[in-house]
């Protein structure tokens, strides 16, 4: 927000891409908060509105920080101002309407029907009153259809949409992907939808509803497996870390750990064979093309691992990468963030009061940056409501009536 007491500071402050955009964030857990954190990183004024129970991720620990919030919460809520409001009460709804007067975007991820039950439905309540509003709804399955309005969680969608069926080793069966990848993609999908709607609003002056569902996002991840099935009729199977269409594209054991080889074409395969002193593999008719390497992937694995058994993974990967063969050690999370390149790319944010992950996109003129630390519950209630024209006396009365909780009720 502009600082009228220090206009010169505002003029010298670097511009961000979304400066001047105000977002009301009613979402919780991961997909919605991740989306709005990315908006905040690039300059949007994001006001996080939490119910009396608070955002569930505040409790998903250990570890917890000094204020009692879980590290999970801190991962997707930096740069926001926090307000606690009970929207189920008429006075709480009135506060939201007042905040919407200055808002460009509202993001919510309640079970479909919740906003309508509270008298906050976009089509019947908000669209006419706030015609420029971008209303983004994030949910599990959408509002209609056989699964419409049902609750959705990342791992449940991984199972339902086939992602688990292609992830894991044949000996152990289907496995959940180790990060909540469906939530992540849905957050990015919602972000894309919001930005497209803001762009379209520049032409028409009108807002619109944007919907991002975990179900759609999960199915969209099935590349190339869905394409393979649609073309061949064959159901994709578990391949561990291998790729159904490329070989060798898998992890392999070295003398001191594992590496991943990402060899996409014949030229890279020849370079790899020369680099490890096995030019004979490139000349072997069983491995002379990608299709043949796929057909003979077990024999190829035996040959490769036998040749790498005494190699240092760091030395080997450095040599391969510098000769044009994509390869990397299979790092732990700590090793990943310990890489010099992670520091060079500013992907580890370390401040006295906050540690987090950096921004995955860069701009030449309007760079984003991780701003304020994740807020405690209702930390900015008075500040935000007074900006909206609500007096200190009114705020005190709303707090006494339970509309503005100071701490979450579990």
Kinemage of the C-alpha trace (Angstrom):
@kinemage 1
@onewidth
@group {chain A} dominant
@subgroup {mainchain}
@vectorlist {calphas} color= white
{ca unk a 1} P 0.000 0.000 0.000
{ca unk a 2} L 1.222 3.572 -0.638
{ca unk a 3} L 2.915 5.342 2.251
{ca unk a 4} L 1.682 8.971 2.243
{ca unk a 5} L 3.997 9.898 5.119
{ca unk a 6} L 7.074 9.094 3.039
{ca unk a 7} L 6.378 9.661 -0.686
{ca unk a 8} L 10.073 9.706 -1.603
{ca unk a 9} L 10.485 6.184 -0.202
{ca unk a 10} L 7.600 5.062 -2.388
{ca unk a 11} L 9.200 6.579 -5.482
{ca unk a 12} L 12.528 4.814 -4.865
{ca unk a 13} L 10.984 1.495 -3.913
{ca unk a 14} L 11.414 -1.056 -6.762
{ca unk a 15} L 8.200 -1.738 -8.615
{ca unk a 16} L 6.727 -5.223 -8.674
{ca unk a 17} L 4.500 -6.668 -11.392
{ca unk a 18} L 1.336 -6.719 -9.267
{ca unk a 19} L 1.734 -3.499 -7.287
{ca unk a 20} L -1.718 -2.002 -6.720
{ca unk a 21} L -3.604 -5.306 -6.914
{ca unk a 22} L -5.518 -6.181 -3.747
{ca unk a 23} L -6.422 -9.801 -3.010
{ca unk a 24} L -8.738 -11.166 -0.340
{ca unk a 25} L -7.520 -14.658 0.505
{ca unk a 26} L -10.145 -16.841 2.156
{ca unk a 27} L -8.276 -20.046 1.305
{ca unk a 28} L -6.447 -22.431 3.581
{ca unk a 29} L -4.076 -25.420 3.548
{ca unk a 30} L -2.005 -25.475 0.318
{ca unk a 31} L -3.332 -24.802 -3.208
{ca unk a 32} L -5.052 -21.498 -2.416
{ca unk a 33} L -2.423 -20.102 -0.020
{ca unk a 34} L 0.370 -21.048 -2.461
{ca unk a 35} L -1.444 -19.183 -5.243
{ca unk a 36} L -1.916 -16.065 -3.117
{ca unk a 37} L 1.640 -16.174 -1.771
{ca unk a 38} L 2.909 -16.022 -5.348
{ca unk a 39} L 0.659 -13.010 -5.917
{ca unk a 40} L 2.096 -11.398 -2.769
{ca unk a 41} L 5.686 -12.128 -3.816
{ca unk a 42} L 5.035 -10.045 -6.922
{ca unk a 43} L 3.519 -7.065 -5.174
{ca unk a 44} L -0.162 -7.807 -4.538
{ca unk a 45} L -1.573 -6.677 -1.201
{ca unk a 46} L -2.904 -10.016 0.038
{ca unk a 47} L -5.240 -9.955 3.027
{ca unk a 48} L -5.572 -13.417 4.550
{ca unk a 49} L -9.010 -13.795 6.124
{ca unk a 50} L -9.172 -16.753 8.507
{ca unk a 51} L -12.197 -18.272 10.230
{ca unk a 52} L -12.322 -18.626 14.022
{ca unk a 53} L -10.645 -22.050 13.741
{ca unk a 54} L -7.708 -20.646 11.743
{ca unk a 55} L -5.908 -22.131 8.747
{ca unk a 56} L -5.453 -25.881 9.326
{ca unk a 57} L -1.790 -25.741 8.335
{ca unk a 58} L -1.001 -23.702 11.455
{ca unk a 59} L -1.285 -27.007 13.358
{ca unk a 60} L 0.364 -29.411 10.894
{ca unk a 61} L 3.610 -29.937 12.785
{ca unk a 62} L 6.069 -30.419 14.289
{ca unk a 63} L 8.176 -28.493 13.618
{ca unk a 64} L 6.603 -25.309 15.004
{ca unk a 65} L 8.016 -21.777 15.123
{ca unk a 66} L 8.351 -19.516 18.153
{ca unk a 67} L 4.766 -18.240 17.743
{ca unk a 68} L 3.369 -21.793 17.703
{ca unk a 69} L 2.638 -22.030 13.987
{ca unk a 70} L 3.784 -25.039 11.993
{ca unk a 71} L 6.605 -24.689 9.472
{ca unk a 72} L 4.093 -25.937 6.888
{ca unk a 73} L 2.062 -22.732 7.360
{ca unk a 74} L 5.129 -20.546 6.876
{ca unk a 75} L 5.844 -22.183 3.502
{ca unk a 76} L 2.798 -20.677 1.757
{ca unk a 77} L 1.746 -17.583 3.704
{ca unk a 78} L 4.539 -15.021 3.631
{ca unk a 79} L 3.864 -11.480 2.484
{ca unk a 80} L 0.235 -11.486 3.681
{ca unk a 81} L -1.701 -9.476 6.234
{ca unk a 82} L -3.894 -11.601 8.511
{ca unk a 83} L -7.425 -10.867 9.682
{ca unk a 84} L -9.640 -13.159 11.765
{ca unk a 85} L -13.351 -12.921 10.854
{ca unk a 86} L -16.346 -15.183 11.419
{ca unk a 87} L -18.024 -14.989 8.007
{ca unk a 88} L -20.910 -17.168 9.179
{ca unk a 89} L -22.191 -14.184 11.214
{ca unk a 90} L -24.013 -11.282 9.535
{ca unk a 91} L -21.535 -8.728 10.859
{ca unk a 92} L -18.659 -10.836 9.549
{ca unk a 93} L -20.244 -10.927 6.112
{ca unk a 94} L -20.709 -7.149 6.276
{ca unk a 95} L -16.984 -6.739 6.956
{ca unk a 96} L -16.152 -8.828 3.898
{ca unk a 97} L -18.452 -6.698 1.749
{ca unk a 98} L -16.672 -3.591 3.007
{ca unk a 99} L -13.259 -5.089 2.182
{ca unk a 100} L -14.504 -6.108 -1.266
{ca unk a 101} L -15.087 -2.439 -2.114
{ca unk a 102} L -11.318 -2.109 -2.623
{ca unk a 103} L -10.506 -5.643 -3.761
{ca unk a 104} L -9.534 -6.876 -7.218
{ca unk a 105} L -9.457 -10.604 -6.487
{ca unk a 106} L -11.106 -12.966 -4.014
{ca unk a 107} L -9.704 -16.502 -3.610
{ca unk a 108} L -11.589 -19.211 -1.717
{ca unk a 109} L -11.307 -22.981 -1.453
{ca unk a 110} L -14.262 -23.953 0.700
{ca unk a 111} L -16.362 -26.988 -0.156
{ca unk a 112} L -18.674 -25.843 -2.987
{ca unk a 113} L -21.879 -24.391 -1.588
{ca unk a 114} L -20.270 -22.867 1.511
{ca unk a 115} L -20.042 -19.333 0.105
{ca unk a 116} L -23.646 -19.543 -1.130
{ca unk a 117} L -24.821 -20.708 2.301
{ca unk a 118} L -23.162 -17.628 3.800
{ca unk a 119} L -24.819 -15.322 1.240
{ca unk a 120} L -21.517 -14.774 -0.570
{ca unk a 121} L -22.182 -16.620 -3.828
{ca unk a 122} L -20.491 -14.990 -6.817
{ca unk a 123} L -23.290 -15.290 -9.361
{ca unk a 124} L -26.183 -14.195 -7.144
{ca unk a 125} L -24.521 -11.932 -4.565
{ca unk a 126} L -21.148 -10.584 -5.646
{ca unk a 127} L -21.035 -10.246 -9.451
{ca unk a 128} L -23.571 -7.412 -9.746
{ca unk a 129} L -22.349 -5.558 -6.667
{ca unk a 130} L -18.644 -5.859 -7.573
{ca unk a 131} L -18.540 -6.104 -11.378
{ca unk a 132} L -14.726 -5.790 -11.578
{ca unk a 133} L -14.088 -8.585 -9.058
{ca unk a 134} L -12.115 -11.686 -10.078
{ca unk a 135} L -13.628 -14.508 -8.000
{ca unk a 136} L -11.348 -17.569 -7.913
{ca unk a 137} L -12.760 -20.794 -6.514
{ca unk a 138} L -10.414 -23.709 -5.847
{ca unk a 139} L -12.008 -27.054 -5.010
{ca unk a 140} L -11.722 -30.790 -5.401
{ca unk a 141} L -14.111 -31.769 -8.197
{ca unk a 142} L -16.092 -28.714 -9.306
{ca unk a 143} L -19.661 -27.823 -8.443
{ca unk a 144} L -21.554 -30.315 -10.598
{ca unk a 145} L -21.270 -33.764 -12.151
{ca unk a 146} L -21.133 -37.143 -10.379
{ca unk a 147} L -18.424 -35.968 -7.937
{ca unk a 148} L -19.400 -32.302 -7.861
{ca unk a 149} L -19.195 -30.515 -4.487
{ca unk a 150} L -17.386 -33.398 -2.784
{ca unk a 151} L -14.264 -32.633 -0.710
{ca unk a 152} L -10.877 -33.276 -2.303
{ca unk a 153} L -7.386 -33.830 -0.913
{ca unk a 154} L -4.129 -34.145 -2.806
{ca unk a 155} L -3.390 -37.819 -2.122
{ca unk a 156} L -7.017 -38.816 -2.735
{ca unk a 157} L -6.836 -37.163 -6.156
{ca unk a 158} L -3.476 -38.823 -6.857
{ca unk a 159} L -5.219 -42.151 -6.288
{ca unk a 160} L -8.451 -41.351 -8.141
{ca unk a 161} L -6.778 -39.814 -11.192
{ca unk a 162} L -4.197 -42.509 -11.889
{ca unk a 163} L -1.060 -40.748 -10.653
{ca unk a 164} L -0.335 -43.357 -7.992
{ca unk a 165} L -0.753 -46.142 -10.551
{ca unk a 166} L 2.317 -44.915 -12.472
{ca unk a 167} L 4.427 -44.027 -9.423
{ca unk a 168} L 6.349 -46.672 -7.498
{ca unk a 169} L 8.288 -49.879 -7.975
{ca unk a 170} L 6.522 -53.020 -9.270
{ca unk a 171} L 7.624 -54.918 -6.167
{ca unk a 172} L 5.961 -52.459 -3.788
{ca unk a 173} L 2.928 -51.299 -5.737
{ca unk a 174} L 1.478 -47.822 -6.372
{ca unk a 175} L 2.847 -45.025 -4.179
{ca unk a 176} L 1.832 -41.462 -3.448
{ca unk a 177} L 4.151 -38.932 -5.085
{ca unk a 178} L 6.232 -37.543 -2.226
{ca unk a 179} L 5.130 -33.914 -2.618
{ca unk a 180} L 1.499 -32.726 -2.827
{ca unk a 181} L 1.900 -32.266 -6.540
{ca unk a 182} L -1.828 -31.957 -7.314
{ca unk a 183} L -2.228 -29.135 -4.797
{ca unk a 184} L 0.865 -27.435 -6.207
{ca unk a 185} L -0.309 -27.601 -9.807
{ca unk a 186} L -3.813 -26.464 -8.834
{ca unk a 187} L -2.280 -23.441 -7.100
{ca unk a 188} L -0.341 -22.566 -10.246
{ca unk a 189} L -3.431 -23.198 -12.391
{ca unk a 190} L -5.441 -20.822 -10.200
{ca unk a 191} L -2.648 -18.240 -10.439
{ca unk a 192} L -2.694 -18.487 -14.244
{ca unk a 193} L -6.467 -18.117 -14.320
{ca unk a 194} L -6.401 -15.054 -12.077
{ca unk a 195} L -3.715 -13.359 -14.170
{ca unk a 196} L -5.579 -14.101 -17.415
{ca unk a 197} L -8.785 -12.703 -15.908
{ca unk a 198} L -6.967 -9.549 -14.756
{ca unk a 199} L -5.535 -9.141 -18.258
{ca unk a 200} L -8.965 -9.580 -19.859
{ca unk a 201} L -10.438 -7.066 -17.389
{ca unk a 202} L -8.071 -4.424 -18.786
{ca unk a 203} L -9.975 -4.688 -22.088
{ca unk a 204} L -13.541 -5.039 -20.826
{ca unk a 205} L -13.540 -3.550 -17.326
{ca unk a 206} L -15.343 -6.664 -16.088
{ca unk a 207} L -14.344 -9.348 -13.643
{ca unk a 208} L -15.400 -12.976 -13.834
{ca unk a 209} L -15.394 -16.281 -11.983
{ca unk a 210} L -12.320 -18.514 -12.252
{ca unk a 211} L -12.415 -22.154 -11.183
{ca unk a 212} L -9.453 -24.473 -10.619
{ca unk a 213} L -10.088 -28.052 -9.479
{ca unk a 214} L -7.753 -30.692 -8.135
{ca unk a 215} L -9.478 -33.278 -10.339
{ca unk a 216} L -8.770 -31.438 -13.586
{ca unk a 217} L -5.219 -30.568 -12.539
{ca unk a 218} L -4.456 -34.175 -11.582
{ca unk a 219} L -5.663 -35.554 -14.923
{ca unk a 220} L -3.686 -32.894 -16.797
{ca unk a 221} L -0.485 -34.231 -15.199
{ca unk a 222} L -0.785 -37.555 -17.046
{ca unk a 223} L 1.650 -36.693 -19.839
{ca unk a 224} L 2.801 -38.798 -21.641
{ca unk a 225} L 1.003 -41.693 -19.960
{ca unk a 226} L -2.506 -40.671 -21.036
{ca unk a 227} L -1.299 -40.026 -24.592
{ca unk a 228} L 0.329 -43.469 -24.686
{ca unk a 229} L -2.882 -45.115 -23.467
{ca unk a 230} L -5.101 -43.134 -25.845
{ca unk a 231} L -2.918 -44.187 -28.759
{ca unk a 232} L -2.182 -47.806 -27.883
{ca unk a 233} L -4.959 -48.905 -25.527
{ca unk a 234} L -2.322 -50.349 -23.197
{ca unk a 235} L -2.690 -49.375 -19.527
{ca unk a 236} L 0.508 -47.694 -18.227
{ca unk a 237} L 2.389 -49.726 -15.639
{ca unk a 238} L 4.745 -49.014 -12.755
{ca unk a 239} L 8.293 -48.323 -13.920
{ca unk a 240} L 9.906 -46.983 -10.756
{ca unk a 241} L 11.986 -43.973 -11.775
{ca unk a 242} L 12.144 -44.994 -15.433
{ca unk a 243} L 10.374 -43.251 -18.307
{ca unk a 244} L 7.864 -45.135 -20.488
{ca unk a 245} L 9.114 -43.511 -23.715
{ca unk a 246} L 12.843 -42.912 -23.136
{ca unk a 247} L 15.868 -45.021 -22.154
{ca unk a 248} L 18.165 -44.680 -20.349
{ca unk a 249} L 16.088 -42.197 -18.381
{ca unk a 250} L 16.294 -43.580 -14.855
{ca unk a 251} L 18.315 -43.673 -11.662
{ca unk a 252} L 21.444 -45.821 -11.460
{ca unk a 253} L 23.736 -46.909 -8.634
{ca unk a 254} L 27.277 -45.508 -8.420
{ca unk a 255} L 30.070 -46.259 -5.991
{ca unk a 256} L 28.837 -43.761 -3.386
{ca unk a 257} L 25.132 -43.368 -4.063
{ca unk a 258} L 22.667 -42.959 -6.904
{ca unk a 259} L 22.479 -40.687 -9.932
{ca unk a 260} L 19.761 -39.939 -12.445
{ca unk a 261} L 20.529 -40.064 -16.149
{ca unk a 262} L 18.255 -38.115 -18.491
{ca unk a 263} L 19.440 -39.271 -21.915
{ca unk a 264} L 16.915 -38.169 -24.502
{ca unk a 265} L 18.475 -38.971 -27.871
{ca unk a 266} L 21.084 -41.062 -29.683
{ca unk a 267} L 23.676 -38.285 -29.672
{ca unk a 268} L 23.521 -37.970 -25.902
{ca unk a 269} L 23.730 -41.749 -25.566
{ca unk a 270} L 26.913 -41.843 -27.647
{ca unk a 271} L 28.460 -39.058 -25.570
{ca unk a 272} L 27.539 -40.910 -22.388
{ca unk a 273} L 29.097 -44.163 -23.583
{ca unk a 274} L 32.304 -42.380 -24.605
{ca unk a 275} L 32.471 -40.519 -21.279
{ca unk a 276} L 32.332 -43.711 -19.214
{ca unk a 277} L 34.713 -45.610 -21.512
{ca unk a 278} L 32.023 -47.844 -23.012
{ca unk a 279} L 31.917 -46.907 -26.702
{ca unk a 280} L 30.994 -50.540 -27.315
{ca unk a 281} L 27.526 -49.924 -25.836
{ca unk a 282} L 26.762 -47.313 -28.480
{ca unk a 283} L 27.856 -49.778 -31.168
{ca unk a 284} L 25.731 -52.598 -29.717
{ca unk a 285} L 22.720 -53.150 -32.003
{ca unk a 286} L 20.496 -53.765 -28.962
{ca unk a 287} L 21.037 -50.138 -27.916
{ca unk a 288} L 21.425 -48.345 -31.267
{ca unk a 289} L 18.123 -46.422 -31.040
{ca unk a 290} L 15.800 -45.223 -28.317
{ca unk a 291} L 13.115 -47.770 -29.276
{ca unk a 292} L 15.648 -50.606 -29.036
{ca unk a 293} L 16.999 -49.296 -25.733
{ca unk a 294} L 13.457 -49.376 -24.345
{ca unk a 295} L 13.004 -52.968 -25.539
{ca unk a 296} L 16.313 -53.954 -23.924
{ca unk a 297} L 16.270 -51.650 -20.917
{ca unk a 298} L 17.035 -54.419 -18.382
{ca unk a 299} L 20.185 -55.487 -20.234
{ca unk a 300} L 21.212 -51.849 -20.648
{ca unk a 301} L 20.805 -51.216 -16.924
{ca unk a 302} L 23.085 -54.130 -16.097
{ca unk a 303} L 25.764 -52.794 -18.417
{ca unk a 304} L 25.526 -49.213 -17.133
{ca unk a 305} L 25.559 -50.038 -13.439
{ca unk a 306} L 28.484 -52.402 -13.919
{ca unk a 307} L 30.429 -49.551 -15.506
{ca unk a 308} L 29.502 -47.022 -12.775
{ca unk a 309} L 30.104 -49.213 -9.739
{ca unk a 310} L 33.343 -47.478 -8.743
{ca unk a 311} L 32.448 -43.935 -9.828
{ca unk a 312} L 31.926 -40.963 -7.514
{ca unk a 313} L 28.472 -39.554 -8.235
{ca unk a 314} L 29.560 -35.900 -7.921
{ca unk a 315} L 32.591 -36.306 -10.166
{ca unk a 316} L 30.698 -38.410 -12.704
{ca unk a 317} L 27.701 -36.051 -12.928
{ca unk a 318} L 29.940 -33.002 -13.298
{ca unk a 319} L 31.818 -34.678 -16.142
{ca unk a 320} L 28.637 -35.838 -17.875
{ca unk a 321} L 26.899 -32.471 -17.627
{ca unk a 322} L 29.897 -30.652 -19.049
{ca unk a 323} L 29.968 -32.931 -22.088
{ca unk a 324} L 26.253 -32.447 -22.751
{ca unk a 325} L 24.724 -35.446 -20.972
{ca unk a 326} L 21.982 -34.521 -18.455
{ca unk a 327} L 22.772 -36.171 -15.116
{ca unk a 328} L 22.466 -35.365 -11.419
{ca unk a 329} L 23.104 -36.961 -8.049
{ca unk a 330} L 19.952 -38.107 -6.260
{ca unk a 331} L 20.155 -35.474 -3.519
{ca unk a 332} L 18.406 -35.190 -0.188
{ca unk a 333} L 16.387 -32.015 0.479
{ca unk a 334} L 19.283 -30.648 2.536
{ca unk a 335} L 21.758 -31.443 -0.240
{ca unk a 336} L 19.469 -29.823 -2.821
{ca unk a 337} L 19.346 -26.505 -0.979
{ca unk a 338} L 23.037 -26.809 -0.120
{ca unk a 339} L 24.021 -26.631 -3.780
{ca unk a 340} L 25.993 -23.545 -4.770
{ca unk a 341} L 23.592 -22.996 -7.659
{ca unk a 342} L 20.591 -22.906 -5.290
{ca unk a 343} L 22.289 -20.063 -3.424
{ca unk a 344} L 23.241 -18.365 -6.683
{ca unk a 345} L 19.609 -18.467 -7.835
{ca unk a 346} L 18.405 -17.133 -4.437
{ca unk a 347} L 16.177 -20.171 -3.995
{ca unk a 348} L 16.881 -20.288 -0.259
{ca unk a 349} L 15.544 -17.288 1.652
{ca unk a 350} L 17.279 -16.792 4.992
{ca unk a 351} L 16.457 -13.894 7.277
{ca unk a 352} L 16.647 -13.447 11.013
{ca unk a 353} L 12.907 -14.076 11.375
{ca unk a 354} L 12.190 -16.326 8.401
{ca unk a 355} L 13.588 -19.137 6.259
{ca unk a 356} L 11.814 -20.251 3.108
{ca unk a 357} L 11.937 -21.141 -0.565
{ca unk a 358} L 12.744 -18.475 -3.158
{ca unk a 359} L 10.733 -17.344 -6.164
{ca unk a 360} L 10.667 -19.658 -9.213
{ca unk a 361} L 10.161 -16.887 -11.808
{ca unk a 362} L 12.179 -13.751 -12.545
{ca unk a 363} L 11.441 -10.432 -14.230
{ca unk a 364} L 13.971 -8.043 -15.748
{ca unk a 365} L 12.205 -4.781 -14.816
{ca unk a 366} L 9.761 -5.654 -12.038
{ca unk a 367} L 11.373 -8.397 -9.972
{ca unk a 368} L 9.393 -10.031 -7.214
{ca unk a 369} L 10.792 -10.717 -3.772
{ca unk a 370} L 9.733 -12.539 -0.624
{ca unk a 371} L 8.376 -9.791 1.595
{ca unk a 372} L 7.070 -9.902 5.155
{ca unk a 373} L 7.207 -13.033 7.268
{ca unk a 374} L 4.086 -15.207 7.559
{ca unk a 375} L 1.562 -13.514 9.868
{ca unk a 376} L 0.355 -14.765 13.199
{ca unk a 377} L -3.374 -15.324 13.506
{ca unk a 378} L -5.360 -12.047 13.169
{ca unk a 379} L -2.116 -10.036 13.371
{ca unk a 380} L -3.358 -7.234 11.124
{ca unk a 381} L -7.088 -7.149 11.919
{ca unk a 382} L -7.182 -3.616 13.326
{ca unk a 383} L -4.863 -2.213 10.636
{ca unk a 384} L -6.822 -3.662 7.715
{ca unk a 385} L -10.280 -2.808 9.065
{ca unk a 386} L -9.337 0.760 9.927
{ca unk a 387} L -8.024 1.176 6.358
{ca unk a 388} L -11.485 0.056 5.211
{ca unk a 389} L -13.146 2.797 7.267
{ca unk a 390} L -14.149 0.812 10.352
{ca unk a 391} L -13.465 2.759 13.555
{ca unk a 392} L -11.542 1.512 16.568
{ca unk a 393} L -14.765 1.602 18.597
{ca unk a 394} L -16.583 -0.518 16.025
{ca unk a 395} L -13.694 -2.977 15.924
{ca unk a 396} L -13.777 -3.302 19.717
{ca unk a 397} L -17.507 -3.988 19.611
{ca unk a 398} L -17.117 -6.602 16.872
{ca unk a 399} L -14.351 -8.245 18.863
{ca unk a 400} L -16.561 -8.370 21.972
{ca unk a 401} L -19.378 -9.973 19.952
{ca unk a 402} L -17.084 -12.744 18.672
{ca unk a 403} L -17.040 -11.642 15.030
{ca unk a 404} L -13.326 -10.766 15.236
{ca unk a 405} L -11.508 -13.508 17.165
{ca unk a 406} L -8.003 -12.690 18.418
{ca unk a 407} L -6.830 -16.264 18.555
{ca unk a 408} L -7.960 -19.415 16.770
{ca unk a 409} L -10.476 -21.689 18.464
{ca unk a 410} L -9.555 -25.315 18.041
